[in-house]
């Protein structure tokens, strides 16, 4: 049997490392948009349960502007905090599983297409192509305004 003895200093150091690790993990959550719903059906369920609109990043794996969105715009702290608070976020590869049918149903013509839906799956607002973080914030604010309008 191996016995481990920790001094008071060792315990304090261990606790500090744990706290720093937890703090670092919590900060990374708002450093990028968290795409929590992995399927359209799951997004609809979450949106209905939380009474939030759905933000969809409709992308293709070969799409350069899609990759740029993921590398830059979606990692902007202000945009991330706004979208993580106000939307059910889902990123859908429109060329896999049943998603090509969704692309047809939604009338998509290019990638990336960013769409905001209400919890019933009705389109509120959409845009096509790469956009900056400030444009994404304006897009989200307008979608939220339309969603909350009577």
N, C-alpha and C positions, 0 to 999 in steps of 0.2 A: 504494500500500500504506500502510495506517495502522499506525504503530508505537505500542505502548502501553508506557510505562515505569512500573513500580511501584517505589516506594521500599520500604524495609524496613517503615516504618510502614504503608504502603498494603497490603502483603502481610499483615501482622499483623491489620489491620482487616478485610480480606477473609476471612481464616481465622476470626476471631471471629464474623463475621456468618454464615458457613457453620455453625459449631458451634451458634450460637444457634438458627438455623433448624432444624437437625437435632434439637436438644433440644426445641424447641417442637413439632415434628411428633410426636416420640415421646411427649410428655406428653399430646397430644390423644387418642392411641389409648386411654388408660385413663381419659379424662374422659367417655367414653360407651361404651355397649355396642356393640361392633363386630359388626354383622350381616354375617358373611362368606359364608354360603351363600345363593345367590340363588334356588335351587329346592329342592323337597323331595328330589328325587333326589340333588342335590349334597350336601345336608345329611346324608343317609344314608351317602353315600360317605365324606365327611369324618369322620363319627362312627365309622364302622367302622375307618377307617385310623388314627384317633387314640385309639380306645377311650374316647370321651367321650359323655355324653348330649347330646341335642339340645334346645335351648331355642327354642321357636317363639313369635313374636309374631304371632298370627293377627288381622289387622286389616282394616278397610274404609276407603277414602279419605274417606268422608263422616262417619266416626265421631269425635265430639268427644273422648270419653275416650281413644281411640287416639292422637289428636294430643297430648293432655295427657301420656300416658305417654312419648311421644317427646321432648316438650319439657322434661320434668322428671325423672321416675323413671329413664329410661334414660340420663340425663346425670349421675346421681349417681356421683361417683368411686369410692365403696366398692362399690356395686352393679356398676359397670362393671368394676372390677378382678376382682371375684369371678366374674362371668359370662364375661369374656374369658379367664380362666384355666381355668375348669372345664367350659365348655360349647361346643358348636358352635352358634352363634347364627344364627337365620334369621328374617327378617320376611317374612311372606307376605300379600299382598293377596288375601284369600279370594274376591274377586269377579273375578279375572282368570285367564286361561289355564286350566289344569286344576284350579285350586285350589277351585272350587265342589264338585268331586267329593270333594276331601279334607275339606272342611267337612262334607259329608254323612257321609262315612266316619267322621269323628271325632265325630259327634253334636253339632256346634256349634249353639248357639241364640242367641248374642249376641256382640257385639264390644266391647272386645277380649277375646280368649280367649288366655291364656298357657298353654302346654303344654310339659311336659318328656317326651321320649321316650328310650328306650334306642336303641342303634345299629341294632336290628332293626325299629324303627318302632312299638314297643309303648308305650302311654301309661304313664308313671310317676306323673304328678301334673298337675293342671290347676286353673286358677282363671279366673273370668270377671269382667270389669270393671276399672276403674282401681284400682291399688294404689300405695302410697307406696314409696319406696326401701327403707325398713326392712322393710316387708312383703314386697317382692320378694326381699330378702336371706334372710328366713326361709323363703320359698317355695323358693328355690334350695337352701338348706341342707337342707331336708327332702327335696327331690327327689334331691339328691346322696346323702344318707343312704340313701334307698330304693334308689337305683341301686347303691350299694356293698354293700348288705346281702346276705348269702349266700342 
